[in-house]
């Protein structure tokens, strides 16, 4: 999707690298936005996102 483009957005090579690096490194770690889930995740537990 990133290589094909999305809504005519064009990324510079540096921006493309930053985005893919972020996806590879931290996007799964920050899978929850609630404080409680984040604390569980930081202590090594599995945080389950809440669905509303």
PyMOL Python script that loads the backbone (N, CA, C, O; Angstrom):
from pymol import cmd

cmd.read_pdbstr("""\
ATOM      1  N   UNK A   1       0.837  -1.193   0.000  1.00  0.00           N
ATOM      2  CA  UNK A   1       0.000   0.000   0.000  1.00  0.00           C
ATOM      3  C   UNK A   1       0.875   1.247   0.000  1.00  0.00           C
ATOM      4  O   UNK A   1       0.592   2.210  -0.712  1.00  0.00           O
ATOM      5  N   UNK A   2       1.937   1.226   0.800  1.00  0.00           N
ATOM      6  CA  UNK A   2       2.801   2.405   0.867  1.00  0.00           C
ATOM      7  C   UNK A   2       3.514   2.652  -0.455  1.00  0.00           C
ATOM      8  O   UNK A   2       3.650   3.797  -0.886  1.00  0.00           O
ATOM      9  N   UNK A   3       3.963   1.589  -1.094  1.00  0.00           N
ATOM     10  CA  UNK A   3       4.680   1.754  -2.355  1.00  0.00           C
ATOM     11  C   UNK A   3       3.756   2.207  -3.473  1.00  0.00           C
ATOM     12  O   UNK A   3       4.164   2.987  -4.334  1.00  0.00           O
ATOM     13  N   UNK A   4       2.511   1.727  -3.471  1.00  0.00           N
ATOM     14  CA  UNK A   4       1.550   2.121  -4.504  1.00  0.00           C
ATOM     15  C   UNK A   4       1.059   3.546  -4.302  1.00  0.00           C
ATOM     16  O   UNK A   4       0.690   4.222  -5.262  1.00  0.00           O
ATOM     17  N   UNK A   5       1.056   3.995  -3.072  1.00  0.00           N
ATOM     18  CA  UNK A   5       0.537   5.324  -2.760  1.00  0.00           C
ATOM     19  C   UNK A   5      -0.864   5.219  -2.183  1.00  0.00           C
ATOM     20  O   UNK A   5      -1.553   4.214  -2.355  1.00  0.00           O
ATOM     21  N   UNK A   6      -1.264   6.262  -1.505  1.00  0.00           N
ATOM     22  CA  UNK A   6      -2.574   6.291  -0.860  1.00  0.00           C
ATOM     23  C   UNK A   6      -3.126   7.699  -0.999  1.00  0.00           C
ATOM     24  O   UNK A   6      -2.559   8.648  -0.458  1.00  0.00           O
ATOM     25  N   UNK A   7      -4.224   7.835  -1.719  1.00  0.00           N
ATOM     26  CA  UNK A   7      -4.839   9.151  -1.935  1.00  0.00           C
ATOM     27  C   UNK A   7      -3.838  10.159  -2.491  1.00  0.00           C
ATOM     28  O   UNK A   7      -3.810  11.316  -2.073  1.00  0.00           O
ATOM     29  N   UNK A   8      -3.031   9.715  -3.420  1.00  0.00           N
ATOM     30  CA  UNK A   8      -2.043  10.569  -4.090  1.00  0.00           C
ATOM     31  C   UNK A   8      -0.997  11.162  -3.151  1.00  0.00           C
ATOM     32  O   UNK A   8      -0.378  12.173  -3.483  1.00  0.00           O
ATOM     33  N   UNK A   9      -0.789  10.552  -1.984  1.00  0.00           N
ATOM     34  CA  UNK A   9       0.260  11.004  -1.069  1.00  0.00           C
ATOM     35  C   UNK A   9       1.580  10.431  -1.565  1.00  0.00           C
ATOM     36  O   UNK A   9       1.685   9.235  -1.835  1.00  0.00           O
ATOM     37  N   UNK A  10       2.565  11.275  -1.680  1.00  0.00           N
ATOM     38  CA  UNK A  10       3.897  10.861  -2.105  1.00  0.00           C
ATOM     39  C   UNK A  10       4.861  11.092  -0.949  1.00  0.00           C
ATOM     40  O   UNK A  10       4.953  12.201  -0.424  1.00  0.00           O
ATOM     41  N   UNK A  11       5.578  10.046  -0.555  1.00  0.00           N
ATOM     42  CA  UNK A  11       6.548  10.157   0.523  1.00  0.00           C
ATOM     43  C   UNK A  11       7.954  10.263  -0.049  1.00  0.00           C
ATOM     44  O   UNK A  11       8.285   9.611  -1.039  1.00  0.00           O
ATOM     45  N   UNK A  12       8.767  11.083   0.580  1.00  0.00           N
ATOM     46  CA  UNK A  12      10.173  11.130   0.200  1.00  0.00           C
ATOM     47  C   UNK A  12      10.810   9.811   0.657  1.00  0.00           C
ATOM     48  O   UNK A  12      10.252   9.131   1.518  1.00  0.00           O
ATOM     49  N   UNK A  13      11.952   9.444   0.103  1.00  0.00           N
ATOM     50  CA  UNK A  13      12.614   8.219   0.561  1.00  0.00           C
ATOM     51  C   UNK A  13      12.863   8.216   2.077  1.00  0.00           C
ATOM     52  O   UNK A  13      12.722   7.184   2.733  1.00  0.00           O
ATOM     53  N   UNK A  14      13.233   9.374   2.620  1.00  0.00           N
ATOM     54  CA  UNK A  14      13.466   9.455   4.064  1.00  0.00           C
ATOM     55  C   UNK A  14      12.171   9.239   4.854  1.00  0.00           C
ATOM     56  O   UNK A  14      12.166   8.499   5.837  1.00  0.00           O
ATOM     57  N   UNK A  15      11.084   9.873   4.437  1.00  0.00           N
ATOM     58  CA  UNK A  15       9.800   9.698   5.116  1.00  0.00           C
ATOM     59  C   UNK A  15       9.308   8.257   5.008  1.00  0.00           C
ATOM     60  O   UNK A  15       8.771   7.704   5.968  1.00  0.00           O
ATOM     61  N   UNK A  16       9.492   7.656   3.844  1.00  0.00           N
ATOM     62  CA  UNK A  16       9.102   6.258   3.657  1.00  0.00           C
ATOM     63  C   UNK A  16       9.885   5.366   4.614  1.00  0.00           C
ATOM     64  O   UNK A  16       9.321   4.462   5.230  1.00  0.00           O
ATOM     65  N   UNK A  17      11.192   5.624   4.736  1.00  0.00           N
ATOM     66  CA  UNK A  17      12.025   4.839   5.649  1.00  0.00           C
ATOM     67  C   UNK A  17      11.573   5.024   7.092  1.00  0.00           C
ATOM     68  O   UNK A  17      11.481   4.049   7.838  1.00  0.00           O
ATOM     69  N   UNK A  18      11.292   6.254   7.493  1.00  0.00           N
ATOM     70  CA  UNK A  18      10.833   6.518   8.865  1.00  0.00           C
ATOM     71  C   UNK A  18       9.534   5.770   9.171  1.00  0.00           C
ATOM     72  O   UNK A  18       9.387   5.162  10.231  1.00  0.00           O
ATOM     73  N   UNK A  19       8.612   5.827   8.240  1.00  0.00           N
ATOM     74  CA  UNK A  19       7.318   5.193   8.453  1.00  0.00           C
ATOM     75  C   UNK A  19       7.454   3.677   8.555  1.00  0.00           C
ATOM     76  O   UNK A  19       6.868   3.062   9.446  1.00  0.00           O
ATOM     77  N   UNK A  20       8.213   3.077   7.659  1.00  0.00           N
ATOM     78  CA  UNK A  20       8.383   1.621   7.716  1.00  0.00           C
ATOM     79  C   UNK A  20       9.160   1.211   8.957  1.00  0.00           C
ATOM     80  O   UNK A  20       8.879   0.164   9.540  1.00  0.00           O
ATOM     81  N   UNK A  21      10.128   2.013   9.371  1.00  0.00           N
ATOM     82  CA  UNK A  21      10.872   1.716  10.584  1.00  0.00           C
ATOM     83  C   UNK A  21       9.964   1.769  11.805  1.00  0.00           C
ATOM     84  O   UNK A  21      10.035   0.902  12.676  1.00  0.00           O
ATOM     85  N   UNK A  22       9.112   2.785  11.867  1.00  0.00           N
ATOM     86  CA  UNK A  22       8.158   2.899  12.975  1.00  0.00           C
ATOM     87  C   UNK A  22       7.233   1.689  13.004  1.00  0.00           C
ATOM     88  O   UNK A  22       6.978   1.127  14.069  1.00  0.00           O
ATOM     89  N   UNK A  23       6.732   1.288  11.847  1.00  0.00           N
ATOM     90  CA  UNK A  23       5.846   0.126  11.790  1.00  0.00           C
ATOM     91  C   UNK A  23       6.557  -1.127  12.265  1.00  0.00           C
ATOM     92  O   UNK A  23       5.977  -1.938  12.987  1.00  0.00           O
ATOM     93  N   UNK A  24       7.810  -1.289  11.864  1.00  0.00           N
ATOM     94  CA  UNK A  24       8.569  -2.482  12.242  1.00  0.00           C
ATOM     95  C   UNK A  24       8.962  -2.495  13.709  1.00  0.00           C
ATOM     96  O   UNK A  24       9.020  -3.559  14.326  1.00  0.00           O
ATOM     97  N   UNK A  25       9.232  -1.329  14.272  1.00  0.00           N
ATOM     98  CA  UNK A  25       9.819  -1.275  15.617  1.00  0.00           C
ATOM     99  C   UNK A  25       8.838  -1.061  16.759  1.00  0.00           C
ATOM    100  O   UNK A  25       8.952  -1.732  17.785  1.00  0.00           O
ATOM    101  N   UNK A  26       7.886  -0.161  16.622  1.00  0.00           N
ATOM    102  CA  UNK A  26       7.108   0.188  17.799  1.00  0.00           C
ATOM    103  C   UNK A  26       5.601   0.165  17.632  1.00  0.00           C
ATOM    104  O   UNK A  26       4.883   0.271  18.626  1.00  0.00           O
ATOM    105  N   UNK A  27       5.109   0.034  16.457  1.00  0.00           N
ATOM    106  CA  UNK A  27       3.667   0.176  16.315  1.00  0.00           C
ATOM    107  C   UNK A  27       2.904  -0.909  17.076  1.00  0.00           C
ATOM    108  O   UNK A  27       1.828  -0.642  17.610  1.00  0.00           O
ATOM    109  N   UNK A  28       3.436  -2.112  17.133  1.00  0.00           N
ATOM    110  CA  UNK A  28       2.738  -3.171  17.868  1.00  0.00           C
ATOM    111  C   UNK A  28       2.869  -2.992  19.374  1.00  0.00           C
ATOM    112  O   UNK A  28       1.990  -3.425  20.119  1.00  0.00           O
ATOM    113  N   UNK A  29       3.950  -2.360  19.842  1.00  0.00           N
ATOM    114  CA  UNK A  29       4.114  -2.138  21.275  1.00  0.00           C
ATOM    115  C   UNK A  29       3.045  -1.193  21.792  1.00  0.00           C
ATOM    116  O   UNK A  29       2.483  -1.404  22.866  1.00  0.00           O
ATOM    117  N   UNK A  30       2.773  -0.166  21.032  1.00  0.00           N
ATOM    118  CA  UNK A  30       1.782   0.800  21.449  1.00  0.00           C
ATOM    119  C   UNK A  30       0.424   0.434  20.865  1.00  0.00           C
ATOM    120  O   UNK A  30      -0.204   1.236  20.175  1.00  0.00           O
ATOM    121  N   UNK A  31      -0.014  -0.768  21.145  1.00  0.00           N
ATOM    122  CA  UNK A  31      -1.263  -1.255  20.594  1.00  0.00           C
ATOM    123  C   UNK A  31      -2.489  -0.824  21.378  1.00  0.00           C
ATOM    124  O   UNK A  31      -3.618  -1.029  20.933  1.00  0.00           O
ATOM    125  N   UNK A  32      -2.275  -0.225  22.547  1.00  0.00           N
ATOM    126  CA  UNK A  32      -3.388   0.252  23.361  1.00  0.00           C
ATOM    127  C   UNK A  32      -3.148   1.710  23.715  1.00  0.00           C
ATOM    128  O   UNK A  32      -2.009   2.173  23.764  1.00  0.00           O
ATOM    129  N   UNK A  33      -4.214   2.408  23.956  1.00  0.00           N
ATOM    130  CA  UNK A  33      -4.096   3.823  24.268  1.00  0.00           C
ATOM    131  C   UNK A  33      -4.529   4.132  25.700  1.00  0.00           C
ATOM    132  O   UNK A  33      -4.298   5.237  26.192  1.00  0.00           O
ATOM    133  N   UNK A  34      -5.146   3.176  26.361  1.00  0.00           N
ATOM    134  CA  UNK A  34      -5.593   3.409  27.724  1.00  0.00           C
ATOM    135  C   UNK A  34      -4.413   3.256  28.677  1.00  0.00           C
ATOM    136  O   UNK A  34      -3.535   2.424  28.449  1.00  0.00           O
ATOM    137  N   UNK A  35      -4.387   4.043  29.728  1.00  0.00           N
ATOM    138  CA  UNK A  35      -3.279   4.005  30.684  1.00  0.00           C
ATOM    139  C   UNK A  35      -3.097   2.617  31.295  1.00  0.00           C
ATOM    140  O   UNK A  35      -1.975   2.118  31.385  1.00  0.00           O
ATOM    141  N   UNK A  36      -4.190   2.002  31.712  1.00  0.00           N
ATOM    142  CA  UNK A  36      -4.096   0.688  32.363  1.00  0.00           C
ATOM    143  C   UNK A  36      -3.462  -0.347  31.429  1.00  0.00           C
ATOM    144  O   UNK A  36      -2.572  -1.096  31.833  1.00  0.00           O
ATOM    145  N   UNK A  37      -3.924  -0.380  30.193  1.00  0.00           N
ATOM    146  CA  UNK A  37      -3.361  -1.320  29.232  1.00  0.00           C
ATOM    147  C   UNK A  37      -1.892  -1.053  28.960  1.00  0.00           C
ATOM    148  O   UNK A  37      -1.108  -1.987  28.790  1.00  0.00           O
ATOM    149  N   UNK A  38      -1.517   0.213  28.920  1.00  0.00           N
ATOM    150  CA  UNK A  38      -0.118   0.566  28.713  1.00  0.00           C
ATOM    151  C   UNK A  38       0.754   0.106  29.861  1.00  0.00           C
ATOM    152  O   UNK A  38       1.871  -0.364  29.639  1.00  0.00           O
ATOM    153  N   UNK A  39       0.263   0.233  31.088  1.00  0.00           N
ATOM    154  CA  UNK A  39       1.021  -0.219  32.253  1.00  0.00           C
ATOM    155  C   UNK A  39       1.195  -1.736  32.235  1.00  0.00           C
ATOM    156  O   UNK A  39       2.268  -2.246  32.559  1.00  0.00           O
ATOM    157  N   UNK A  40       0.149  -2.447  31.858  1.00  0.00           N
ATOM    158  CA  UNK A  40       0.243  -3.902  31.749  1.00  0.00           C
ATOM    159  C   UNK A  40       1.296  -4.268  30.712  1.00  0.00           C
ATOM    160  O   UNK A  40       2.113  -5.163  30.933  1.00  0.00           O
ATOM    161  N   UNK A  41       1.274  -3.582  29.597  1.00  0.00           N
ATOM    162  CA  UNK A  41       2.204  -3.854  28.509  1.00  0.00           C
ATOM    163  C   UNK A  41       3.647  -3.559  28.938  1.00  0.00           C
ATOM    164  O   UNK A  41       4.555  -4.330  28.627  1.00  0.00           O
ATOM    165  N   UNK A  42       3.857  -2.457  29.642  1.00  0.00           N
ATOM    166  CA  UNK A  42       5.198  -2.101  30.093  1.00  0.00           C
ATOM    167  C   UNK A  42       5.758  -3.103  31.088  1.00  0.00           C
ATOM    168  O   UNK A  42       6.974  -3.279  31.166  1.00  0.00           O
ATOM    169  N   UNK A  43       4.895  -3.760  31.847  1.00  0.00           N
ATOM    170  CA  UNK A  43       5.369  -4.740  32.817  1.00  0.00           C
ATOM    171  C   UNK A  43       5.535  -6.126  32.207  1.00  0.00           C
ATOM    172  O   UNK A  43       5.839  -7.084  32.918  1.00  0.00           O
ATOM    173  N   UNK A  44       5.338  -6.238  30.903  1.00  0.00           N
ATOM    174  CA  UNK A  44       5.547  -7.516  30.225  1.00  0.00           C
ATOM    175  C   UNK A  44       4.288  -8.318  30.009  1.00  0.00           C
ATOM    176  O   UNK A  44       4.345  -9.419  29.462  1.00  0.00           O
ATOM    177  N   UNK A  45       3.149  -7.790  30.427  1.00  0.00           N
ATOM    178  CA  UNK A  45       1.892  -8.503  30.252  1.00  0.00           C
ATOM    179  C   UNK A  45       1.286  -8.249  28.871  1.00  0.00           C
ATOM    180  O   UNK A  45       1.808  -7.472  28.072  1.00  0.00           O
ATOM    181  N   UNK A  46       0.198  -8.912  28.626  1.00  0.00           N
ATOM    182  CA  UNK A  46      -0.514  -8.744  27.362  1.00  0.00           C
ATOM    183  C   UNK A  46      -1.673  -7.791  27.594  1.00  0.00           C
ATOM    184  O   UNK A  46      -2.549  -8.046  28.420  1.00  0.00           O
ATOM    185  N   UNK A  47      -1.666  -6.699  26.862  1.00  0.00           N
ATOM    186  CA  UNK A  47      -2.730  -5.708  26.971  1.00  0.00           C
ATOM    187  C   UNK A  47      -3.753  -5.971  25.898  1.00  0.00           C
ATOM    188  O   UNK A  47      -3.420  -6.130  24.723  1.00  0.00           O
ATOM    189  N   UNK A  48      -4.992  -6.015  26.310  1.00  0.00           N
ATOM    190  CA  UNK A  48      -6.086  -6.208  25.365  1.00  0.00           C
ATOM    191  C   UNK A  48      -6.797  -4.876  25.176  1.00  0.00           C
ATOM    192  O   UNK A  48      -7.278  -4.294  26.148  1.00  0.00           O
ATOM    193  N   UNK A  49      -6.873  -4.384  23.946  1.00  0.00           N
ATOM    194  CA  UNK A  49      -7.552  -3.109  23.734  1.00  0.00           C
ATOM    195  C   UNK A  49      -9.031  -3.205  24.037  1.00  0.00           C
ATOM    196  O   UNK A  49      -9.659  -4.246  23.841  1.00  0.00           O
ATOM    197  N   UNK A  50      -9.567  -2.122  24.510  1.00  0.00           N
ATOM    198  CA  UNK A  50     -10.999  -2.087  24.775  1.00  0.00           C
ATOM    199  C   UNK A  50     -11.705  -1.672  23.502  1.00  0.00           C
ATOM    200  O   UNK A  50     -11.233  -0.804  22.768  1.00  0.00           O
ATOM    201  N   UNK A  51     -12.824  -2.292  23.250  1.00  0.00           N
ATOM    202  CA  UNK A  51     -13.616  -1.942  22.082  1.00  0.00           C
ATOM    203  C   UNK A  51     -14.899  -1.288  22.562  1.00  0.00           C
ATOM    204  O   UNK A  51     -15.636  -1.853  23.370  1.00  0.00           O
ATOM    205  N   UNK A  52     -15.154  -0.111  22.063  1.00  0.00           N
ATOM    206  CA  UNK A  52     -16.361   0.595  22.466  1.00  0.00           C
ATOM    207  C   UNK A  52     -17.241   0.809  21.281  1.00  0.00           C
ATOM    208  O   UNK A  52     -18.318   1.392  21.409  1.00  0.00           O
TER     209      UNK A  52
END
""", "prot")
cmd.dss("prot")
cmd.show_as("cartoon", "prot")
cmd.util.cbc("prot")
cmd.orient("prot")
